[in-house]
Amino acid sequence: MIQSIERVFAILEYVASNGNLVRLNDIATALDLKKTTVHNFLNSLKELGYIEQDELSPRYRVTPKLQYLVAPHTDNNSLKTKMRPVLEKITRLTNETAYLSVQMGMYFRHELISEPNSSIRISLELNKDFQLMRTAIGKIFMANSPHLRNVLLGKLEPSERKKLEHELEIVAQNDFAYDFEENEKDMHCIAIPLRENNRIIGVVGFPVRHSVFKKQKWIRLLN
């Protein structure tokens, strides 16, 4: 085991499980570490945003950023069960195919699909990875992940990158995304994020065959 990693997690676990407002001396004593060692680790964790100091005392606490290291309570099977009637409703109202998609690193895949005039089923493309770029679904994931956005946009020309960065800012503000024939000719797509504890756990997407739509109309489909 790498000792430095072991110590980092020991410090985080101690702070989180002992009142979340603890002194450096207490951490050092409890973990049998030198104060200078603990201080260095705490400073690194502060720079990374996982630890912060109390405004009124020299005590430390973990930040909400730590929650992003915790797996969502809703797994894919539960998510599919929950979203099954939602996709069916979208299909009935739009007469279009509706997808439930999840992120797979720098790709996404469809977990569930509802097609017109058919009962909902697992997508035949369940194991196929799709590119995030130039899709409404991908824009949702990119708008909510600075790391993902920086990696993918870094491959673009400066002018194109600036344009897409601006679009992703709008996606983050409006909480929905669309693409107009960016991924497939004569096909527009709308995508709406699904969240759990402020984290994206999936995206609902569906095509529309006209370019005029109102955001609220599609948002209501999920209610």
C-alpha positions in Angstrom: 0.0 0.0 0.0 1.2 3.5 -0.8 1.7 5.2 2.5 0.8 8.7 1.4 -2.5 7.6 -0.1 -3.3 5.7 3.1 -2.6 8.8 5.2 -4.7 11.1 3.0 -7.7 8.8 3.4 -7.1 8.3 7.1 -7.2 12.1 7.6 -10.4 12.5 5.6 -12.0 9.7 7.5 -11.0 11.1 10.8 -12.2 14.6 10.0 -15.5 13.4 8.6 -16.3 11.0 11.4 -15.2 13.1 14.4 -17.4 16.1 14.4 -16.1 17.6 11.1 -14.6 20.5 12.9 -11.3 19.1 14.3 -7.9 20.6 15.2 -4.7 19.7 13.5 -3.3 18.5 16.8 -6.2 16.1 17.3 -5.7 14.6 13.9 -1.9 14.2 14.4 -2.5 12.6 17.9 -5.2 10.2 16.7 -3.4 9.0 13.6 0.1 9.0 15.3 1.5 11.4 12.7 3.8 14.4 12.9 2.0 17.8 12.9 4.0 19.0 10.0 3.0 15.9 8.0 -0.7 16.4 8.8 -0.4 20.1 8.0 1.1 19.4 4.6 -1.6 16.9 3.7 -4.3 19.3 4.9 -2.9 22.1 2.8 -3.0 19.9 -0.3 -6.5 18.8 0.4 -7.5 22.5 0.8 -6.0 23.3 -2.5 -8.0 20.4 -4.1 -11.2 21.6 -2.4 -11.8 18.6 -0.2 -11.0 20.3 3.1 -11.6 23.8 4.4 -10.9 25.7 7.6 -13.5 27.1 9.9 -13.9 30.8 9.6 -13.9 31.3 13.4 -11.3 28.8 14.6 -8.3 26.9 13.3 -10.3 23.7 12.8 -10.8 21.7 9.6 -13.8 20.1 7.9 -14.6 18.2 4.7 -16.4 20.1 2.0 -19.4 19.1 -0.1 -17.0 18.2 -2.9 -16.2 15.0 -1.2 -19.7 13.7 -2.0 -18.7 13.4 -5.7 -16.5 10.5 -4.7 -19.5 8.6 -3.4 -21.5 6.5 -5.8 -25.1 7.5 -6.4 -27.7 5.6 -4.4 -29.7 4.9 -7.6 -28.1 2.1 -9.7 -28.8 1.7 -13.4 -31.5 -1.0 -12.9 -33.4 1.2 -10.4 -33.0 4.2 -12.7 -34.4 2.2 -15.7 -37.4 1.0 -13.6 -38.1 4.6 -12.5 -37.8 6.1 -15.9 -39.7 3.4 -17.8 -43.1 5.2 -17.6 -41.4 8.5 -18.3 -40.0 7.4 -21.6 -43.3 5.8 -22.5 -45.0 9.1 -21.9 -42.6 11.0 -24.0 -43.0 8.5 -26.9 -46.8 8.8 -26.6 -46.7 12.6 -26.7 -44.1 13.0 -29.4 -44.5 9.8 -31.4 -40.7 9.6 -31.4 -38.1 7.3 -29.9 -37.0 8.3 -26.4 -33.7 7.3 -24.8 -32.4 6.9 -21.3 -28.6 7.4 -21.5 -25.7 7.2 -19.0 -22.2 8.4 -19.2 -19.3 5.9 -19.7 -16.2 8.1 -19.2 -15.8 10.0 -22.5 -18.6 8.2 -24.1 -22.3 7.5 -23.4 -24.6 4.6 -24.1 -28.4 4.0 -24.2 -29.6 2.0 -21.2 -33.3 2.0 -22.2 -35.3 2.9 -25.3 -39.0 3.5 -26.0 -40.1 3.3 -29.6 -43.4 4.4 -31.1 -46.1 1.7 -31.3 -44.1 -0.7 -29.2 -43.5 -1.4 -25.6 -40.4 -0.2 -23.9 -37.4 -2.5 -24.1 -33.7 -2.6 -23.5 -31.9 -1.0 -26.4 -30.4 -3.3 -29.0 -27.4 -1.0 -28.8 -26.9 -1.5 -25.1 -23.2 -2.3 -25.4 -22.4 0.4 -28.0 -20.5 3.5 -26.9 -21.4 6.8 -28.6 -19.3 9.9 -28.9 -20.2 12.8 -26.6 -19.3 15.5 -29.1 -22.0 17.2 -31.2 -24.9 15.4 -29.5 -27.5 17.0 -27.1 -26.9 14.1 -24.7 -23.2 14.7 -24.7 -23.6 18.4 -24.2 -25.4 17.7 -20.9 -22.5 15.6 -19.6 -19.9 18.0 -20.8 -21.7 21.0 -19.3 -21.6 19.4 -15.9 -18.0 18.1 -15.9 -15.2 20.6 -16.2 -12.7 17.8 -16.6 -14.6 16.2 -19.4 -15.2 19.5 -21.1 -11.5 20.5 -21.0 -10.3 17.2 -22.4 -12.8 17.1 -25.3 -12.7 20.8 -26.2 -8.9 20.8 -26.1 -9.0 18.9 -29.4 -10.8 21.6 -31.2 -9.6 24.7 -33.1 -9.7 27.8 -30.9 -12.7 29.4 -32.7 -14.7 26.2 -32.5 -13.8 25.7 -28.9 -14.8 29.2 -27.9 -18.2 28.7 -29.6 -18.9 25.4 -27.9 -17.7 26.7 -24.5 -20.3 29.5 -24.8 -23.0 26.9 -25.8 -22.1 24.7 -22.8 -22.5 27.7 -20.5 -26.0 28.2 -21.8 -26.7 24.5 -21.4 -25.6 24.7 -17.7 -27.8 27.7 -17.1 -30.9 26.4 -18.9 -30.5 22.8 -17.8 -31.3 21.3 -21.1 -29.5 20.8 -24.4 -30.3 20.4 -28.1 -28.6 19.7 -31.4 -29.8 20.7 -34.8 -28.6 18.1 -37.4 -25.2 18.1 -35.7 -25.1 14.4 -35.2 -27.5 13.2 -38.0 -29.0 15.0 -41.0 -32.7 16.0 -40.8 -32.7 15.1 -37.1 -32.8 17.4 -34.1 -32.5 16.2 -30.5 -33.4 17.5 -27.1 -31.7 16.2 -23.9 -32.7 16.8 -20.3 -30.5 15.8 -17.3 -31.6 13.5 -14.4 -30.0 14.3 -11.1 -29.6 12.7 -7.7 -28.1 14.9 -4.9 -27.1 17.5 -7.5 -25.2 14.9 -9.5 -26.0 13.9 -13.1 -27.0 10.2 -13.1 -28.5 10.0 -16.6 -30.0 11.9 -19.4 -33.3 11.6 -21.2 -33.1 12.4 -24.9 -35.5 12.3 -27.8 -35.5 13.5 -31.4 -37.8 16.2 -32.8 -38.3 16.8 -36.5 -38.8 20.5 -36.4 -36.5 23.3 -35.2 -39.1 25.3 -33.3 -39.8 24.2 -29.8 -40.3 25.7 -26.3 -38.2 24.6 -23.4 -41.1 24.4 -20.9 -43.0 22.0 -23.2 -40.3 19.4 -23.0 -39.6 19.9 -19.3 -43.2 19.2 -18.5 -42.8 15.8 -20.1 -40.8 14.7 -17.1 -43.3 15.8 -14.6 
